[in-house]
Amino acid sequence: MKKFEYQIEKVTGHCSCGYKVGDIFQCEGMNTPCTPFCGGAYMALFPIQVALHNGATFNFEENPKSKGNLACPDNGYVVFKVTLIEE
């Protein structure tokens, strides 16, 4: 099963979930992260997970199997990166 990593890249304001730069969340396949995770942020990240799961690459990124600069819908205070870490 494909494995994914959600990483917090930047926090510029209040995060109601308390996420901090460097926090990492893991998930597999088309599932939600293995630990409780913010639903609003998940709605923003899941389309990228689906794309990577289905073979998409982001050739403009340093790692084409990763997409960064994904802002939380709550004022964009938290910025994430989604990476396909294992196929």
C-alpha positions as CSV (number, residue, x, y, z in Angstrom):
1,M,0.0,0.0,0.0
2,K,1.3,3.5,-0.8
3,K,2.3,5.6,2.2
4,F,2.1,9.3,2.6
5,E,3.5,11.9,4.9
6,Y,1.9,15.2,5.8
7,Q,4.5,17.7,7.2
8,I,4.0,21.1,8.7
9,E,6.2,23.5,6.8
10,K,5.2,26.8,8.3
11,V,2.9,28.3,11.0
12,T,2.3,32.0,11.0
13,G,-0.7,32.3,13.3
14,H,-3.0,30.5,15.7
15,C,-3.6,26.8,15.0
16,S,-6.6,25.4,16.9
17,C,-5.0,21.9,16.7
18,G,-1.6,23.1,18.0
19,Y,0.4,22.0,15.0
20,K,4.0,23.1,14.9
21,V,6.7,23.3,12.2
22,G,8.1,19.9,11.6
23,D,5.1,17.9,12.9
24,I,4.6,14.8,10.7
25,F,1.5,12.7,10.1
26,Q,1.4,9.4,8.3
27,C,-1.3,7.8,6.2
28,E,-1.7,4.9,3.8
29,G,-3.5,4.5,0.5
30,M,-6.6,6.6,0.3
31,N,-7.1,6.7,4.1
32,T,-7.0,9.5,6.6
33,P,-3.9,10.0,8.8
34,C,-3.2,7.3,11.4
35,T,-3.7,9.8,14.3
36,P,-6.5,12.4,14.8
37,F,-6.1,15.2,12.2
38,C,-7.7,18.5,11.4
39,G,-10.7,18.0,9.1
40,G,-10.3,21.4,7.4
41,A,-6.6,20.8,6.6
42,Y,-7.5,17.3,5.4
43,M,-9.9,18.7,2.9
44,A,-7.1,20.8,1.4
45,L,-4.5,18.0,1.4
46,F,-6.6,15.0,0.3
47,P,-6.8,16.0,-3.4
48,I,-3.0,16.0,-3.6
49,Q,-2.9,12.6,-1.9
50,V,-5.4,11.3,-4.5
51,A,-3.3,12.7,-7.3
52,L,0.0,11.2,-6.0
53,H,-1.8,7.9,-5.3
54,N,-2.9,7.8,-8.9
55,G,0.6,8.5,-10.4
56,A,0.7,12.3,-10.6
57,T,4.0,14.1,-10.3
58,F,4.8,17.7,-9.5
59,N,7.9,18.2,-11.7
60,F,8.2,21.9,-10.5
61,E,8.9,20.7,-7.0
62,E,12.3,19.6,-5.7
63,N,10.8,16.1,-5.1
64,P,8.2,15.4,-7.9
65,K,6.4,13.0,-5.6
66,S,5.8,15.8,-3.1
67,K,3.7,19.0,-3.1
68,G,4.4,21.8,-0.7
69,N,3.0,25.2,0.1
70,L,-0.5,23.9,0.8
71,A,-2.3,26.3,3.1
72,C,-4.9,25.4,5.7
73,P,-8.3,26.8,4.8
74,D,-8.4,28.5,8.2
75,N,-6.7,31.8,7.1
76,G,-3.7,29.9,5.7
77,Y,-1.9,30.1,9.1
78,V,-0.6,26.5,8.7
79,V,1.3,25.4,5.6
80,F,1.7,21.7,4.7
81,K,3.6,19.5,2.4
82,V,2.3,16.1,1.2
83,T,4.8,13.5,0.1
84,L,4.5,10.0,-1.3
85,I,7.1,8.2,0.8
86,E,6.6,4.6,-0.3
87,E,4.9,2.7,-3.1
